[in-house]
Amino acid sequence: MTAGPIFSHPADGRSAAAPTREELIERERQRRLALIAARSSGSPTAIEHVDEDRRPRQLQQPQDAAVSKAGVPARRPFPAAVPDGYGSEPAWQAAQQAARTVAAAARAAGHPAPQLERAAADTAADQLARLVVAAVLPLAPTTAVRMLAEAAGAVGALLPPGHAVRARALLAGDPGQVAAGYGSAPGSGADAAWQVYADYMRLTQYGRVPAEDQQRLAQLLPLPVVDDLVDDGHLALRAVPEDGDRRLYLQARLTPSQVDTEGLRGLGWTEEQARREFRLRLARGDTAVLQEAHGLTDEQVSLAADLAHVHSTGRIPPELSAKRWLWPALERLAPQAPVNLRRDKAFGSWFVVRRMHRALRAAHREQLLKDPKRADSLLKHARNEAHALRDIWTPGSWEAKNLLAYLLVLSPAGDESYDEALDAISPAAQGRGLREDQLPGAGRTHLEHNRTVLRQLQRHREDDHVLNPYLVLGVADSAPEQVWKEKWRALRRALDDDGEAAVNQAKDAIQALERGRAPVEPFLVPLMPQRWANPAAEAAASGAGAPPMPRRTPAPTQQERDYARDQAARAIIRAACQNVGLPADPAAPPAFFPESSDQ
């Protein structure tokens, strides 16, 4: 059986030359376009008869090709005009439809893709994929990913398998659909962008992200978005980056107590600077800050009110005396406040020992000023404090005994005063107070030194001996030369001749001691000066309890909120570009695409 002709001759009987190959291809192209248009319009029948001057009639298969030699119907061969890269005619038609959908969406979004719109029906599959990817590049990242995901089923090779899964998860807003490590290339920018998006979604939805991942989010997300995470309590204290431009800002937002003074200046955080200045000045005993304070926290405002009450009543409540850094301010506000030495041993001992020694120095000053009545009153006050303190189980009890021994030697009682003074600080005179062996090492050493001084004076008493020249001048034991000389000069100008003679004698005794020519060293008062010094003020300004710094960014824009998702979407788009042979950077100009395979 002979096959019929592929194309019929003209009906009017005119002779016609055989069509060229180009004419045959164009006729077939027009026929298929007409067929696609008919099917798109819902026509149930295919085009079988078309005017030869405009469109070719449907191709007829040779009769002997439809049946095998055995009489079994043979498989229908693919049309010769199906472009390269398509496994079947339906696949080719589906790709054409998907391409038209992408082109229509691009035009609707205000970014028409004329090359894709004018693409010939016989465009090869790989070239059509490049045109589709190029068409979505100007679109918003998520929109572009949606178009790629929808077209990927029909237009082959648009997305690698791993990124196709990521695209579907991104569109669903659930990156958890993608198994960890699936389709990943460790160290790649695409993986990093996807991980940031996945961590951000997990943090905002479930709040469970390791500290290392939180640090990465704090570094990479737009700062207004990071501030939202801080305000919502999603970022932990460990989310502060170890370095970078944001470290100091986020430290102030998450761990404000760790921001040092230099950091406060760098941030210009004046409110916290004022709060720390308030604490620092109080720790130094500068109570004038109570009248100057501003920008305080509620807790500090309450504290200022409590301290004002201490000043007005002269009484110190236990809740304030428990704060060691406040001791200098409490002493300044209520220097004569009563204390319960048995209940409040730490503060009480510190407070009374200092008050006792303060009275002793003031008594020496009044003696120089020729006010014996005032001097005796102060010495009596110091003695009373010592008697109250000597049986307390703290190192302050030995300071009290030591001061009583000093006062006994000052009195004009003759040799018996030395015996009584030695008894007052002897191990046998411990009484009910702290045992000597429980004192710090320096306290035991200085106590034994004072016993030696008393024994030396007992054997070789001198009427003009100055028991402690530093106390006479009103400076600390072993004060530097510049300090004691400055005080000596000031006293000498303020005293009469007798007073000047007394301070000159104290000056000579100190110089003899410094030059190693003193026959007897001074009787030390106090035994443990460091123990009774003011607590370190710097610790009070450490920022403990500082409130977080308020955010300094406005509310994030929608674009900033979508940053993590858009970055992940751009990474998927870059993967599509690489997969179809386009430049990996979507911002790069698209490659040249011919409008059809004929050009």
Secondary structure, 3 states (H helix, E strand, C coil): CCCCCCCCCCCCCCCCCCCCHHHHHHHHHHHHHHHHHHHHCCCCCCCCCCCCCCCCCCCCCCHHHCECCCCCECCCCCCCCCCCCCCCHHHHHHHHHHHHHHHHHHHHCCCCCHHHHCCCCCCCHHHHHHHHHHHHCCCCHHHHHHHHHHHHCCCCCCCCHHHHHHHHHHHHCCHHHCCCCCCCCCCCHHHHHHHHHHHHHHHHHCCCCCHHHHHHHHHHCCHHHHHHHHHCCCCCHHHCCCCCCCHHHHHHHHCHHHCCHHHHHHHCCHHHHHHHHHHHHHHCCCCCHHHHCCCCCHHHHHHHHHHHHHHHHCCCCHHHHCCHHHHHHHHHHCCCCCCCCCCCHHHHHHHHHHHHHHHHHHHHHHHHCCCHHHHHHHHHHHHHHHHHHCCCCCCHHHHHHHHHHHHHHHCCCCCHHHHHHHHHCCHHHCCCCCCHHHCCHHHHHHHHHHHHHHHHHHHCCCCCCCCCHHHHHCCCCCCCHHHHHHHHHHHHHHCCHHHHHHHHHHHHHHHHHHCCCCCCCCCCCCCCHHHHCCCCCHHHHCCCCCCCCCCCCCCCCHHHHCHHHHHHHHHHHHHHHHHHCCCCCCCCCCCCCCCCCCC
